[in-house]
């Protein structure tokens, strides 16, 4: 009886079986006792749909799903752990400098050195020394321990740090904070890490522009490094906006929260919106006065919830100022009926597939327009998944430019018979350029997911659970159908706004809180709620009616 009282039953999602295990066992002990293997080494586990590190102790019956690096959860855990080792290595070998992980780029992470508040130069020898130190730390298999203390004590521990984490701690208002210890080195991360440095088998560090590129494993094949790709235009856009943020004195969430408390938030909103308008105007001038002749077609692409539609409408206004009359063809209206939509390998509708577009109809109508013929435009209803012809007709004239907006707009297979010189290509994305702190970046995919959750709930009658369930498929589609063509753009536009997450917070938290606790989507819902808790809310009353953000939170003066 005593032995039975010391046992608890857990359900392993991976094997589909129940197991009796000693009460108080940690996840790593449970994994070893079950005696099964994932395709790659286990790095963490979901416990009742919340991600926990392998040192997490289990005292009550739980559902447990172990994850490796071939899952998005596992890869994020791997990269966070690798980031801590990189930060510790810099602390050891570069005097008076700290790591700043700027943003993902070229299928890795672009990193710089900060000395005080200024960027420090870095050379090949320093990069090699940092990499060597990382390899030494990994070979020692140093345990990574989770510690939690009162906020005042954590602030004291981090008071000499220059990585932006102290300003975050001072503004989030939590009574207790969890941080990580690796030997004598401590650091803060927003989610779990792996148990020790020895779990890191694959990485590389190499010079990249004026910084470093932290290379990570390929998610599909975590025993191989991810191939790097050239993204010079994307890097340029990131760098421009990061520099603009630094002029405001805002590079992380703590500084943003402090700015909102002590300065005029609405001046920041006006400045950010003015920058957007200036960029749209510049792009309109590039189209209107292009050397070699004005293009007949403007192609606008970008991933889901990047603000393509609002950008198209604002670009239309600026083109009209230049004496051009644009006409817009939204590819969203050329979706095939939902029942005819291609399906992915999981049997789910693949809305990102190019064959989800009725290409014969689209190409035929575009050709008719260029030949001066009148066409009847379709309208797609996202609620019932059907396409309708509601009597809207279009015919273009000599001073018209056709604007085509959609995720496939830069795909050369969309309009293969149209000469390249007749087109102008624009890539739109929401490139988040502030970080939680210097070691915790904000994934662009998360910003867009929050936008999409708010928009889908308001305009498409989708719950947060439904939107989250579809999002992994959306990302896979973007990687296949959008990202390979983004560097082909003539120009890129960053639709992110420095104030948008504090605004979206007010709209997203209620929607996310409706996701049930015991479902697949709860992990992401809970993760996003925790992430949004870092931000101090900003009311949206001062946001212009033409703002990109109005496409998602409502109140736009544009019709969608």
C-alpha positions as CSV (number, residue, x, y, z in Angstrom):
1,X,0.0,0.0,0.0
2,X,2.8,2.4,0.9
3,X,4.5,1.7,-2.5
4,X,1.2,2.3,-4.3
5,X,0.8,5.7,-2.5
6,X,4.2,6.7,-3.8
7,X,3.2,6.0,-7.4
8,X,1.2,8.2,-9.8
9,X,-0.1,7.5,-13.2
10,X,1.0,9.6,-16.2
11,X,-0.2,9.4,-19.8
12,X,2.5,9.6,-22.4
13,X,1.1,11.2,-25.6
14,X,4.1,9.9,-27.6
15,X,3.4,6.2,-26.9
16,X,-0.4,6.5,-26.2
17,X,0.0,4.6,-22.9
18,X,-0.3,5.1,-19.1
19,X,2.7,4.5,-16.8
20,X,3.0,4.3,-13.0
21,X,6.0,6.4,-12.0
22,X,7.4,7.4,-8.6
23,X,5.8,10.6,-7.3
24,X,8.3,13.5,-7.6
25,X,10.1,12.1,-10.6
26,X,11.4,14.7,-13.0
27,X,10.6,14.6,-16.8
28,X,14.0,13.3,-17.8
29,X,13.7,10.4,-15.3
30,X,10.2,9.7,-16.6
31,X,11.5,9.7,-20.2
32,X,14.3,7.2,-19.4
33,X,11.9,4.9,-17.5
34,X,9.4,4.8,-20.3
35,X,12.3,3.5,-22.5
36,X,11.3,4.9,-25.9
37,X,13.2,7.2,-28.3
38,X,12.2,10.2,-30.4
39,X,13.8,10.6,-33.8
40,X,16.2,13.1,-32.2
41,X,17.3,13.7,-28.6
42,X,14.5,14.9,-26.3
43,X,14.9,18.5,-25.2
44,X,11.7,19.4,-23.3
45,X,8.2,18.2,-22.8
46,X,4.6,19.5,-22.8
47,X,2.9,18.8,-19.5
48,X,-0.9,19.3,-19.8
49,X,-0.1,21.3,-22.9
50,X,2.4,23.7,-21.2
51,X,6.1,23.4,-22.1
52,X,8.3,22.4,-19.2
53,X,12.1,21.8,-19.0
54,X,13.3,18.2,-18.4
55,X,14.1,19.0,-14.7
56,X,10.4,19.7,-14.0
57,X,9.1,17.5,-11.1
58,X,5.8,15.6,-11.5
59,X,3.7,15.1,-8.3
60,X,0.2,14.5,-9.8
61,X,-1.2,12.6,-12.8
62,X,-0.4,14.5,-16.0
63,X,-0.5,14.2,-19.7
64,X,3.1,14.3,-21.0
65,X,4.4,14.8,-24.5
66,X,8.2,14.8,-25.0
67,X,9.5,16.9,-27.9
68,X,12.8,17.0,-29.8
69,X,14.3,19.6,-32.2
70,X,12.2,18.5,-35.1
71,X,9.2,20.3,-33.5
72,X,8.8,24.1,-33.4
73,X,8.7,23.9,-29.6
74,X,11.9,21.9,-29.4
75,X,13.8,24.1,-31.8
76,X,12.9,27.2,-29.9
77,X,14.1,25.6,-26.7
78,X,17.4,24.6,-28.5
79,X,18.0,28.1,-29.8
80,X,17.3,29.7,-26.5
81,X,19.8,27.4,-24.9
82,X,22.3,28.1,-27.6
83,X,21.8,31.9,-27.0
84,X,22.7,31.5,-23.3
85,X,25.9,29.7,-24.2
86,X,26.7,32.4,-26.8
87,X,26.1,35.1,-24.2
88,X,28.2,33.4,-21.6
89,X,31.0,32.9,-24.1
90,X,31.0,36.6,-24.9
91,X,31.0,37.4,-21.2
92,X,34.1,35.2,-20.8
93,X,36.3,36.3,-23.8
94,X,35.2,39.9,-24.8
95,X,35.9,42.5,-22.2
96,X,33.0,45.0,-21.2
97,X,30.8,43.8,-24.1
98,X,27.4,42.1,-24.1
99,X,25.4,40.1,-26.6
100,X,22.6,41.7,-28.6
101,X,20.6,39.3,-30.7
102,X,19.1,41.7,-33.3
103,X,16.8,39.5,-35.4
104,X,16.5,36.3,-37.4
105,X,18.1,36.5,-40.9
106,X,19.5,34.2,-43.5
107,X,18.0,31.2,-41.6
108,X,20.1,32.1,-38.5
109,X,20.2,34.9,-36.0
110,X,22.1,38.2,-36.5
111,X,24.0,39.2,-33.4
112,X,26.1,42.2,-32.4
113,X,28.3,43.3,-29.5
114,X,27.2,46.1,-27.3
115,X,29.6,48.2,-25.2
116,X,27.5,50.3,-23.0
117,X,24.8,51.7,-25.2
118,X,26.8,51.6,-28.4
119,X,27.6,48.9,-30.9
120,X,31.2,47.6,-30.7
121,X,33.2,46.5,-33.7
122,X,33.9,42.8,-34.1
123,X,36.5,41.1,-36.2
124,X,37.0,37.5,-37.5
125,X,39.4,36.7,-34.7
126,X,36.9,37.7,-32.0
127,X,34.2,35.6,-33.7
128,X,36.6,32.6,-33.8
129,X,37.4,33.1,-30.1
130,X,33.8,33.3,-29.1
131,X,33.0,30.2,-31.1
132,X,35.9,28.3,-29.5
133,X,34.7,29.3,-26.0
134,X,31.1,28.1,-26.9
135,X,32.5,24.8,-27.9
136,X,34.4,24.5,-24.6
137,X,31.3,25.3,-22.6
138,X,29.3,22.7,-24.5
139,X,32.0,20.0,-24.1
140,X,31.9,20.5,-20.3
141,X,28.2,19.6,-20.3
142,X,27.5,22.3,-17.7
143,X,24.0,21.9,-16.0
144,X,21.5,24.7,-16.6
145,X,19.5,25.3,-13.5
146,X,16.2,27.1,-13.1
147,X,16.1,29.5,-10.1
148,X,13.2,31.7,-8.9
149,X,13.4,34.6,-6.4
150,X,11.6,37.7,-5.3
151,X,11.8,40.5,-7.8
152,X,13.9,42.7,-5.5
153,X,16.5,39.9,-5.2
154,X,16.5,39.3,-9.0
155,X,17.0,43.0,-9.7
156,X,20.0,43.0,-7.3
157,X,21.5,40.0,-9.2
158,X,21.1,41.6,-12.5
159,X,21.8,45.2,-11.5
160,X,25.2,45.4,-13.3
161,X,23.9,43.9,-16.5
162,X,23.7,46.0,-19.6
163,X,21.4,43.6,-21.6
164,X,18.1,45.5,-21.1
165,X,16.7,42.9,-18.8
166,X,16.8,45.2,-15.7
167,X,14.5,47.7,-17.4
168,X,12.1,44.8,-18.3
169,X,12.0,43.6,-14.7
170,X,11.2,47.1,-13.4
171,X,8.2,47.5,-15.7
172,X,6.4,44.1,-15.7
173,X,5.4,44.2,-12.0
174,X,5.8,40.4,-11.2
175,X,6.4,39.6,-7.5
176,X,8.7,36.6,-8.4
177,X,10.9,36.0,-11.4
178,X,12.5,32.9,-12.8
179,X,16.0,33.0,-14.3
180,X,18.7,30.5,-15.3
181,X,22.1,29.6,-13.9
182,X,25.0,28.0,-15.8
183,X,27.9,27.7,-13.4
184,X,28.5,31.2,-12.1
185,X,26.7,32.8,-15.1
186,X,23.0,33.8,-14.9
187,X,20.7,34.9,-17.6
188,X,17.0,35.5,-18.3
189,X,14.8,33.8,-20.9
190,X,11.1,33.9,-21.6
191,X,10.6,30.1,-21.8
192,X,12.3,26.9,-20.9
193,X,15.9,25.8,-21.7
194,X,17.5,22.4,-22.0
195,X,19.0,20.7,-18.9
196,X,22.7,21.2,-19.8
197,X,25.1,22.6,-22.4
198,X,25.9,19.2,-23.6
199,X,22.6,18.9,-25.4
200,X,23.8,21.4,-28.0
201,X,25.3,19.2,-30.8
202,X,25.0,21.4,-33.9
203,X,25.7,25.1,-34.3
204,X,28.1,27.5,-36.0
205,X,29.1,31.2,-35.6
206,X,30.5,33.2,-38.4
207,X,31.1,36.9,-39.3
208,X,28.1,38.5,-40.9
209,X,28.1,42.1,-42.2
210,X,29.3,44.1,-39.1
211,X,28.3,41.4,-36.6
212,X,27.9,37.7,-36.4
213,X,25.5,35.1,-37.7
214,X,24.5,32.4,-35.2
215,X,23.7,29.3,-37.3
216,X,21.2,26.7,-36.0
217,X,20.1,23.2,-36.9
218,X,17.6,22.5,-39.7
219,X,14.3,21.8,-38.1
220,X,13.4,19.0,-40.5
221,X,16.9,17.4,-40.0
222,X,18.3,18.7,-36.7
223,X,21.5,16.7,-37.1
224,X,22.4,19.1,-39.9
225,X,23.1,22.8,-40.0
226,X,20.5,25.0,-41.7
227,X,21.7,26.3,-45.0
228,X,22.3,30.1,-45.1
229,X,20.5,32.1,-47.8
230,X,21.2,35.6,-49.1
231,X,18.8,38.2,-47.7
232,X,20.6,41.5,-48.3
233,X,17.4,43.5,-48.9
234,X,15.8,42.1,-45.8
235,X,18.9,42.9,-43.8
236,X,18.8,46.5,-45.0
237,X,15.2,47.0,-44.0
238,X,15.9,45.5,-40.5
239,X,18.9,47.7,-40.0
240,X,17.1,50.9,-41.1
241,X,14.3,50.4,-38.6
242,X,16.6,49.2,-35.8
243,X,18.5,52.5,-36.3
244,X,15.3,54.5,-36.2
245,X,14.3,52.8,-32.9
246,X,17.6,53.6,-31.4
247,X,17.1,57.3,-32.2
248,X,14.0,57.1,-30.1
249,X,16.0,55.4,-27.4
250,X,13.8,52.3,-27.6
251,X,15.4,48.9,-28.4
252,X,13.5,46.6,-26.0
253,X,10.2,46.2,-24.2
254,X,11.4,47.7,-20.9
255,X,12.5,50.9,-22.6
256,X,9.1,51.0,-24.5
257,X,7.2,50.6,-21.3
258,X,9.3,53.3,-19.6
259,X,8.8,55.6,-22.6
260,X,5.0,55.1,-22.3
261,X,5.0,56.0,-18.6
262,X,7.2,59.1,-18.7
263,X,6.8,60.6,-22.2
264,X,4.2,61.4,-24.8
265,X,3.1,58.1,-26.2
266,X,1.0,59.7,-28.8
267,X,4.0,61.6,-30.2
268,X,5.6,58.2,-30.7
269,X,2.5,57.0,-32.6
270,X,2.6,60.1,-34.8
271,X,6.3,59.6,-35.6
272,X,5.9,55.9,-36.4
273,X,2.9,56.6,-38.6
274,X,4.8,59.5,-40.4
275,X,7.6,57.1,-41.1
276,X,5.2,54.7,-42.7
277,X,3.7,57.4,-44.8
278,X,7.1,58.7,-45.9
279,X,8.0,55.2,-47.0
280,X,4.8,54.7,-48.9
281,X,5.3,58.0,-50.7
282,X,8.9,57.1,-51.7
283,X,7.7,53.8,-53.2
284,X,4.9,55.6,-55.1
285,X,7.5,57.9,-56.5
286,X,9.7,55.0,-57.5
287,X,6.8,53.5,-59.5
288,X,5.7,56.8,-61.0
289,X,9.0,58.0,-62.2
290,X,10.9,54.8,-62.8
291,X,13.7,55.1,-65.3
292,X,12.8,53.2,-68.5
293,X,9.1,53.8,-68.1
294,X,6.2,53.4,-65.8
295,X,5.2,49.7,-65.0
296,X,1.7,48.5,-66.0
297,X,1.5,46.1,-63.0
298,X,2.5,46.6,-59.4
299,X,2.9,43.2,-57.5
300,X,2.6,43.3,-53.7
301,X,3.4,40.1,-51.7
302,X,4.1,39.2,-48.2
303,X,3.2,36.7,-45.5
304,X,-0.1,36.4,-43.7
305,X,-1.2,39.4,-41.7
306,X,1.7,41.6,-42.9
307,X,-0.6,44.5,-43.8
308,X,-0.5,44.0,-47.6
309,X,-4.1,45.2,-48.0
310,X,-3.8,48.4,-46.2
311,X,-0.4,49.1,-47.8
312,X,-2.0,48.6,-51.2
313,X,-4.7,51.1,-50.3
314,X,-2.3,53.7,-49.0
315,X,0.0,53.2,-52.0
316,X,-3.1,53.8,-54.2
317,X,-3.6,57.2,-52.6
318,X,0.0,58.3,-53.2
319,X,-0.1,57.1,-56.8
320,X,-3.2,59.2,-57.4
321,X,-1.3,62.2,-56.0
322,X,1.2,61.5,-58.8
323,X,-1.5,61.6,-61.4
324,X,-1.9,57.8,-61.7
325,X,-5.2,56.0,-61.4
326,X,-4.5,52.6,-59.8
327,X,-6.9,49.7,-59.9
328,X,-6.5,46.9,-57.4
329,X,-6.9,43.2,-57.9
330,X,-6.9,41.3,-54.6
331,X,-5.8,37.7,-55.1
332,X,-7.9,36.8,-52.0
333,X,-11.0,37.2,-54.2
334,X,-9.6,34.5,-56.6
335,X,-9.6,31.7,-54.1
336,X,-11.1,28.5,-55.5
337,X,-14.2,27.4,-53.5
338,X,-13.1,25.9,-50.2
339,X,-14.1,22.4,-51.1
340,X,-11.7,22.6,-54.1
341,X,-8.8,23.9,-52.0
342,X,-5.7,21.7,-52.1
343,X,-4.9,19.7,-48.9
344,X,-1.5,19.4,-47.2
345,X,0.2,16.2,-46.0
346,X,-2.1,16.2,-42.9
347,X,-5.2,16.3,-44.9
348,X,-5.9,20.0,-43.9
349,X,-6.8,22.7,-46.4
350,X,-3.7,24.3,-47.7
351,X,-4.8,27.9,-48.3
352,X,-1.2,29.0,-49.0
353,X,-0.8,26.7,-52.0
354,X,-0.7,28.5,-55.3
355,X,-3.4,26.2,-56.6
356,X,-5.7,27.5,-53.9
357,X,-5.9,30.4,-56.4
358,X,-8.0,30.0,-59.5
359,X,-5.1,30.7,-61.8
360,X,-6.9,30.3,-65.2
361,X,-9.5,32.8,-64.1
362,X,-7.0,35.2,-62.7
363,X,-4.6,35.1,-65.7
364,X,-7.5,35.4,-68.1
365,X,-9.0,38.5,-66.4
366,X,-5.6,40.2,-66.1
367,X,-4.9,39.7,-69.8
368,X,-8.3,41.0,-70.7
369,X,-7.7,44.1,-68.5
370,X,-4.4,44.8,-70.2
371,X,-6.1,44.5,-73.6
372,X,-8.6,47.1,-72.6
373,X,-11.6,44.7,-72.0
374,X,-14.1,44.9,-69.2
375,X,-14.2,42.1,-66.7
376,X,-16.6,41.0,-63.9
377,X,-14.6,40.8,-60.7
378,X,-15.2,38.0,-58.2
379,X,-15.7,38.4,-54.4
380,X,-14.7,35.6,-52.0
381,X,-16.7,35.1,-48.8
382,X,-14.4,33.7,-46.1
383,X,-17.2,32.7,-43.9
384,X,-18.9,30.3,-46.3
385,X,-15.8,29.6,-48.4
386,X,-17.5,30.5,-51.7
387,X,-16.8,32.9,-54.5
388,X,-19.5,35.3,-55.8
389,X,-19.9,37.6,-58.7
390,X,-21.8,40.6,-57.3
391,X,-21.8,42.8,-60.4
392,X,-18.5,44.6,-59.8
393,X,-16.9,45.4,-63.2
394,X,-13.5,46.8,-64.1
395,X,-12.0,48.3,-67.2
396,X,-8.6,50.0,-67.2
397,X,-7.4,53.0,-69.2
398,X,-4.1,54.4,-70.3
399,X,-3.2,56.1,-67.0
400,X,-4.2,53.1,-64.9
401,X,-1.7,50.9,-63.1
402,X,-3.0,47.5,-62.0
403,X,-2.1,46.7,-58.4
404,X,-2.0,42.9,-57.6
405,X,-1.9,42.1,-53.9
406,X,-1.6,38.6,-52.4
407,X,0.9,36.1,-51.0
408,X,1.8,34.7,-54.4
409,X,2.3,38.1,-56.1
410,X,6.1,37.7,-56.5
411,X,5.9,34.0,-57.6
412,X,7.1,34.0,-61.2
413,X,4.6,31.3,-62.0
414,X,1.7,33.6,-61.3
415,X,1.8,35.6,-64.5
416,X,4.5,33.8,-66.6
417,X,3.6,35.5,-69.8
418,X,3.9,39.1,-68.6
419,X,7.3,40.8,-69.4
420,X,9.3,41.6,-66.3
421,X,9.9,45.2,-67.3
422,X,6.1,45.7,-67.2
423,X,6.1,44.9,-63.4
424,X,7.2,46.5,-60.2
425,X,7.6,44.1,-57.2
426,X,7.0,45.0,-53.5
427,X,7.5,42.8,-50.5
428,X,5.6,43.7,-47.3
429,X,6.3,42.2,-43.9
430,X,5.9,43.0,-40.3
431,X,9.5,43.0,-39.2
432,X,9.5,43.5,-35.4
433,X,12.6,45.6,-34.6
434,X,12.5,45.7,-30.8
435,X,13.3,42.8,-28.5
436,X,12.1,41.7,-25.1
437,X,15.7,42.3,-24.0
438,X,19.1,41.9,-25.7
439,X,18.9,38.1,-25.5
440,X,15.2,37.5,-26.1
441,X,14.0,38.5,-29.6
442,X,10.4,38.9,-30.7
443,X,9.7,36.5,-33.6
444,X,8.0,38.2,-36.5
445,X,5.8,35.2,-36.8
446,X,4.4,35.9,-33.3
447,X,3.6,39.5,-34.1
448,X,1.7,38.4,-37.2
449,X,-0.1,35.6,-35.4
450,X,-1.4,38.1,-32.8
451,X,-2.5,40.4,-35.6
452,X,-4.2,37.4,-37.3
453,X,-6.0,36.3,-34.1
454,X,-7.4,39.7,-33.6
455,X,-8.4,40.2,-37.3
456,X,-9.9,36.7,-37.7
457,X,-12.0,37.0,-34.5
458,X,-13.3,40.4,-35.6
459,X,-13.9,39.9,-39.3
460,X,-13.9,36.2,-40.1
461,X,-15.7,34.7,-37.1
462,X,-12.7,32.4,-36.2
463,X,-11.8,31.8,-32.6
464,X,-8.2,32.1,-31.4
465,X,-8.1,28.3,-31.1
466,X,-9.0,27.9,-34.8
467,X,-6.5,30.5,-35.9
468,X,-3.7,29.0,-33.9
469,X,-4.6,25.5,-35.2
470,X,-4.1,26.7,-38.8
471,X,-1.0,28.8,-38.2
472,X,1.7,26.0,-38.4
473,X,0.2,25.2,-41.9
474,X,0.3,28.9,-42.8
475,X,4.0,29.1,-41.8
476,X,4.9,26.0,-43.8
477,X,3.1,27.5,-46.8
478,X,5.0,30.8,-46.4
479,X,8.3,29.0,-46.3
480,X,7.3,27.2,-49.6
481,X,5.5,29.9,-51.5
482,X,6.6,33.3,-50.2
483,X,10.0,33.5,-48.7
484,X,11.9,32.0,-51.7
485,X,10.8,35.0,-53.8
486,X,11.1,37.9,-51.3
487,X,14.6,39.0,-52.4
488,X,13.2,39.4,-56.0
489,X,11.3,42.5,-54.8
490,X,12.3,45.9,-56.2
491,X,11.6,47.3,-52.7
492,X,10.6,46.1,-49.3
493,X,8.2,47.7,-46.8
494,X,8.2,47.1,-43.1
495,X,4.6,47.3,-41.8
496,X,5.5,46.8,-38.2
497,X,4.8,49.7,-35.8
498,X,6.8,50.1,-32.6
499,X,3.7,50.6,-30.5
500,X,1.5,47.9,-32.0
501,X,2.0,45.1,-29.5
502,X,0.9,47.3,-26.5
503,X,-2.2,48.2,-28.6
504,X,-2.9,44.6,-29.8
505,X,-2.6,43.4,-26.2
506,X,-5.9,45.1,-25.3
507,X,-7.7,43.2,-28.1
508,X,-5.9,39.9,-28.0
509,X,-5.9,39.0,-24.3
510,X,-9.6,38.4,-24.1
511,X,-9.7,36.4,-27.3
512,X,-6.7,34.2,-26.2
513,X,-8.2,33.6,-22.8
514,X,-11.1,31.8,-24.4
515,X,-8.9,28.9,-25.6
516,X,-9.6,25.9,-23.4
517,X,-6.8,24.7,-21.1
518,X,-6.7,21.1,-22.3
519,X,-6.3,21.3,-26.0
520,X,-3.4,21.4,-28.5
521,X,-3.7,25.1,-29.0
522,X,-3.5,26.0,-25.3
523,X,0.3,26.0,-25.3
524,X,0.5,28.8,-27.9
525,X,-2.4,30.7,-26.4
526,X,-0.8,30.6,-22.9
527,X,2.6,31.5,-24.4
528,X,1.2,34.5,-26.2
529,X,-0.6,35.7,-23.1
530,X,2.6,35.5,-21.1
531,X,4.4,37.4,-23.8
532,X,1.8,40.1,-24.0
533,X,2.0,40.5,-20.2
534,X,5.4,42.1,-20.7
535,X,3.8,45.1,-22.4
536,X,2.0,48.1,-20.8
537,X,-1.2,48.6,-22.7
538,X,-1.6,51.6,-25.1
539,X,-5.2,52.8,-26.0
540,X,-5.8,53.0,-29.7
541,X,-7.8,56.2,-29.7
542,X,-4.9,58.2,-31.2
543,X,-4.1,55.7,-34.0
544,X,-5.1,57.2,-37.4
545,X,-7.9,55.7,-39.3
546,X,-5.5,54.9,-42.2
547,X,-3.0,53.1,-40.0
548,X,-1.8,49.6,-40.9
549,X,-3.0,48.5,-37.4
550,X,-6.6,49.5,-38.2
551,X,-6.7,46.5,-40.6
552,X,-6.6,44.3,-37.5
553,X,-8.2,46.2,-34.6
554,X,-10.9,47.9,-36.5
555,X,-11.8,51.6,-37.1
556,X,-10.2,51.9,-40.5
557,X,-11.4,54.5,-43.0
558,X,-10.6,52.0,-45.8
559,X,-13.1,49.3,-46.9
560,X,-11.8,45.8,-46.9
